[in-house]
Structure formats: C-alpha cells, structure tokens
Amino acid sequence: SPDGLIPLATELGVPETDFAELLRSEEISEQLIDLTHEALSNDIFGAPTMVIEDEIYWGKDRFDFIRDHLLVLSR
C-alpha cells in the first residue's frame, strides 16, 4: 500500500510528492499488471521470489541457496 511504500521511498531520497504521483500514474499501473501476469505465467506466487536460470527460489530463508547458485554461475 502507498502508506507503507511512501516512507520507504522518502528514506531512500525520493520526494514524497513525486513518488505518490508515480504510484497513481497509468504507466506504473500498466507495468504492475504486466509484471504480475509475467510472474504468474512463471509460477511465481509470493515475495520474495528469485528466478535464476529456470530455478525458482521462494522465501527469505532461501537466500543462502540463491548465493550458492550465483557463486556457481560466476565460476
């Protein structure tokens, strides 16, 4: 919700009015719809979710697995 996102954005240095305006924009709304459809078509149903190659990692308790996967890729 905007009530949760706006304080985070301002903490990151984004002016509240600019951020609130973007949240209401048609462009952002369309991007959210497109990304939601893309996620659903890739069997992504929650957050945080990371997809590396064709492997889906879901949940913050999987960050160690994500790190290990990325380390293998970097070799």
HELIX and SHEET records of a PDB file:
HELIX    1   1 PRO A    2  GLU A   11  1                                  10    
HELIX    2   2 GLU A   16  LEU A   23  1                                   8    
HELIX    3   3 GLU A   26  SER A   41  1                                  16    
HELIX    4   4 LYS A   60  ARG A   62  5                                   3    
HELIX    5   5 PHE A   63  SER A   74  1                                  12    
SHEET    1   A 2 THR A  49  ILE A  52  0                                        
SHEET    2   A 2 GLU A  55  TRP A  58 -1                                        
END                                                                             
